[in-house]
Amino acid sequence: MSGKEGRMREEERIDSLWLCSLPGIGPASIRKLVRAAGAPREVRKLSEASLDALLGKKRAECVLRGQTGKKREEAARLLELYDKKGILFLPFWDEKYPVRLKMLPDAPAALYAKGRLPEKSAPAAAVIGARECSEYGRKAARYFAAELAKAGVIVVSGMARGVDGIAGWAALEAGGTSVAVLGCGVDICYPPENRKLYERLEKEGCLLSEYRPGTCPESRLFPPRNRIISGLSDLVLVTEAREKSGTLITVDLALEQGKDVFAVPGRITDCCSRGCNRLIAAGAGAALNAGQLLEAMGLVWTEPKSSRGGQKETENGGERQSLRKRVLKALEEDGGSLDELYERLAADKKAGDVSLQELMQELVLLCMEGTAKSVQGRYFL
Amino acid sequence: MYCQISAGGLRGLESYAALVEVDVSRGLPCFEMVGLLAGEVKEARERIRVALKNAGAQIPAGKITVNISPAGIHKGGTAYDLPVALGIMAAQGQIAPRCLEGVLAAGELGLNAEVKPVRGALPMVMAAKAAGMRECILPFENLEEGLLEGEIAVMGVKTLTQAMEYLACGQKERQKKRQAAVHAARNGSAKKKDPEKGREKEADFGMVQGMREAKYAAAAAAAGFHSLLLTGPPGAGKTMLARCIPSILPPLAGEEQKEVSVIYSVAGMLEEGKLLAKRPFVSPHHTVTPYALAGSGSVPRPGMVTLAHRGVLFLDEMAEFKRSTLDILRQPMEEGRIFLAKSGGTFIYPARFLLVGATNPCPCGYYPDRNRCRCSSREVRRYLSRISGPLLDRIDLFGLVSPAGFPTLMEGADDRKDSWDSERIRAMVLEARERQKFRYAGTKIGLNGRLGPGETLRYCRLGMKEQEFLERLFRMQPCSARACHRLLRVARTLADLEGKEEIGCGHLSQAFCYRPKEEFLNVREGGADAGRGTD
């Protein structure tokens, strides 16, 4: 009995893949066909007349060609290959297809997935931003993604360079889960420098794409995937965006879909933050801490204890500590290169001289403890 | 009649005493020169014929044969003019042949019988000394250069007639003439130099405000002979800083001075009659060809790497150099010399230089300042990947030059010097050098920058605490064995700079600050991009 049922389902999947891979037939036509015929299997039996009535002459011909040719056997072979590669094929009518996407008017006809599909009911938030981000944007992405992930929120992003990749990584590091929506086939890692993240997402998170496996990354493929990113999420957080940024496409889509949009405020002089500040001025939520976002999603936030607490206890330790305090103060102002920090320390004449050597040692110690971070010869808190 | 005289021959950087043999015999008048001669040597016939006439001497109406031996070595250059002319005069009987005994002559002749300067006078004089000659006759312009050798008697002549007169004199007369020539030469050069002196002011670190990080890196580079790469936005002062580095290097020692002067003499770049006292600072443009950098020609002239021997080779805009050009540097950096296999033979030229590079961090120059730089990370990587990995591996110090803030800049008003001027840094460097000299006495190492892998661990011992510290550093940023040795070597120099014999945690962390920046390390990751213009 179960064997027969299994075979039935298998047949249905082959039919689905056949339907979704017909050349010249888009998502809208596929949905029309399935609605009319009842199931993908029935589509193969539709007559020319009814096809004509449904899709018009041109598209009907495409379907007819598929009905007669060897397309179905091809689909069967392909499905077997996908199974072998661990790629999951999710047509629109599959029960595992994300519910949130089903509601979109332009939902993809089928998704290809690798990894574990996220739970349908779990809250999800997109953390997105510029590819060429500043250290501040990186830090913000890391913080928000980690806090959201700890609270059980699925972090959705695009696995692109910059903010996207960092957010996905931080979410996994925090023990949460993350979904990456790719602009190429799920079996291709793009950009290649995110290879490690790609491999981790395969195991601990999920990779999604509406494009067939093997599709190479191309610039025209990337903007459409943004609707999936926002569609999968309850809330969209922009950590850093320039005035004219691709990230803002996702924001527009999210607003069309009726999702909450939050932006991380930045300095008015930072051109990397200008897009975010503008979003806030236009009515987006200002993301001041992770609690706000969680509240907007109806979750509770347990604020992490400040990591500075431990240091305060040892603060009676003489010169070393006073130097540390001054270095931290200089870092708090803004990150910078050794010279910039040195200048800042030297400007405070009252506190006495600090040598460059001492400053270097202190910075390395701070980096070791994880309080500070060095990026390209510049130091940040 | 047969006669012979010694001439200065040049082969690469080395010189030898060549023998010019002249024979004048009866026969149809002709003038033949043999001995594997290059075009410019054969052309000497016409110059000599006319010069002799204009000097008032007669060309013998007979068959003149000149052979320059050893006949198996290629001979080039114009220094054979004078000895051949003198040889003809002697063969004709106008000069007594014994007057030419123990004399080495070199000089180019003009048609008016004037003697013009030649390349490589210093090594020729040194070769004369080695060959047991008594005295040298050089062009007047090369006299001071020739005197640098110090031991052998040198005469400078302005014309061919002068040379003949000189040779006709006895020993005492000759000495008088020599003294007069030396006196005249020194007076002349003293007059010439005075106006220049005021103009030429050596670059000094005192003129560079701020930039402590890079200055300290420069001090370490000078002290331990570590190659240095400076990164920073355009206009921050990378070039200016690099130009100051020769001022903190210890002056050339006696032997080194001669060694470098010989190179410059052969290249024809020795300033009149001065041993090079300053260390050379060679700064090739980034369009330089590999040949110009290494040395080219069938008997190669010294290239940039050799001209920078014992000095600084500064590569501005290092990422703009062709990769093939930069890769030339690998052998000299490793071995301190360069092998040149040319049609004229195989030559080994010295090339122990301090490499100082400067580069922008990205094509526009402002990375990682995202307010100004919009280069994608791929562009940044591609830009820096032009400096090949093996070369980066040989660079010990990576310094960052950040533009000085306004208050720091203004400190330079009213000619006030930055407190870290060359004098102060030079003192630090000298002390560090002393320590190294003491430590490496009896070995070939000499300086921290030349420590090999095995030696690094022997000479850069760490205490328990420091070892633990180093381990923690590596946990923070894992790195290769080579990078570990690099860190230790640099820490050793930094300790020397502070006058400490033990390497402390402070030195390790300072060395850690000067490690290669991440953008250089990531260069080799990623590799071939699958995507096509997804930006």
Contacts between the chains, C-beta under 8 A, distances in Angstrom:
chain1	res1	chain2	res2	distance
A	131	B	376	6.7
A	131	B	377	7.6
A	131	B	535	7.4
A	132	B	370	6.2
A	132	B	373	7.9
A	132	B	374	6.3
A	132	B	375	7.5
A	132	B	376	5.9
A	132	B	377	6.9
A	133	B	370	7.0
A	134	B	368	7.5
A	134	B	370	4.2
A	135	B	368	7.4
A	161	B	376	7.4
A	161	B	377	5.8
A	161	B	378	8.0
A	162	B	377	7.7
A	183	B	534	6.8
A	184	B	531	7.4
A	188	B	530	6.3
A	189	B	530	7.8
A	190	B	530	5.8
A	190	B	531	4.9
A	190	B	534	7.1
A	191	B	378	7.9
A	191	B	526	7.6
A	191	B	529	7.2
A	191	B	531	6.7
A	191	B	534	7.9
A	192	B	526	4.9
A	192	B	527	6.7
A	192	B	528	7.6
A	192	B	529	6.1
A	192	B	530	6.4
A	193	B	377	7.7
A	193	B	522	7.4
A	193	B	525	6.2
A	193	B	526	4.5
A	216	B	530	6.6
A	216	B	531	7.2
A	216	B	532	7.1
A	217	B	530	6.5
A	217	B	531	3.8
A	217	B	532	7.2
A	217	B	534	5.0
A	218	B	531	7.5
A	218	B	532	6.2
A	218	B	533	7.6
A	218	B	534	6.7
A	219	B	532	7.7
A	219	B	533	5.2
A	219	B	534	5.0
A	219	B	535	7.1
A	221	B	534	8.0
A	222	B	534	5.9
A	269	B	371	7.5
A	270	B	370	7.8
A	270	B	371	6.3
A	271	B	370	7.3
A	271	B	371	5.1
A	272	B	370	4.9
A	272	B	371	7.1
A	336	B	402	7.4
A	337	B	213	7.0
A	337	B	400	5.3
A	337	B	402	4.0
A	338	B	212	7.2
A	338	B	213	4.2
A	338	B	400	6.8
A	338	B	402	7.7
A	338	B	513	6.8
A	339	B	210	5.9
A	339	B	211	6.0
A	339	B	212	5.8
A	339	B	213	5.2
A	339	B	214	7.8
A	339	B	400	7.5
A	339	B	401	7.8
A	339	B	402	4.6
A	339	B	404	7.2
A	340	B	402	5.7
A	340	B	405	7.2
A	342	B	212	5.5
A	342	B	213	7.5
A	343	B	210	6.7
A	343	B	404	7.6
A	343	B	405	5.2
A	343	B	407	7.5
A	343	B	408	5.9
A	347	B	407	7.0
A	356	B	212	4.6
A	356	B	213	6.8
A	356	B	216	5.7
A	357	B	216	7.7
A	357	B	494	7.9
A	357	B	498	7.3
A	357	B	506	6.2
A	357	B	510	5.8
A	358	B	506	7.7
A	360	B	506	7.9
A	360	B	509	6.0
A	360	B	510	4.6
A	360	B	513	4.6
A	361	B	505	7.1
A	361	B	506	4.5
A	361	B	509	4.5
A	361	B	510	6.6
A	363	B	509	7.8
A	363	B	513	7.1
A	364	B	473	7.4
A	364	B	509	3.5
A	364	B	510	7.9
A	364	B	512	5.3
A	364	B	513	6.5
A	365	B	509	6.9
A	367	B	476	6.5
A	368	B	472	5.7
A	368	B	473	7.2
A	368	B	476	5.8
A	375	B	368	7.1
A	375	B	518	6.8
A	376	B	361	7.4
A	376	B	367	7.9
A	376	B	368	5.3
A	376	B	517	4.9
A	376	B	518	5.7
A	376	B	519	5.6
A	377	B	231	7.3
A	377	B	398	7.6
A	377	B	400	4.0
A	377	B	513	8.0
A	377	B	517	4.9
A	378	B	368	6.9
A	378	B	400	7.7
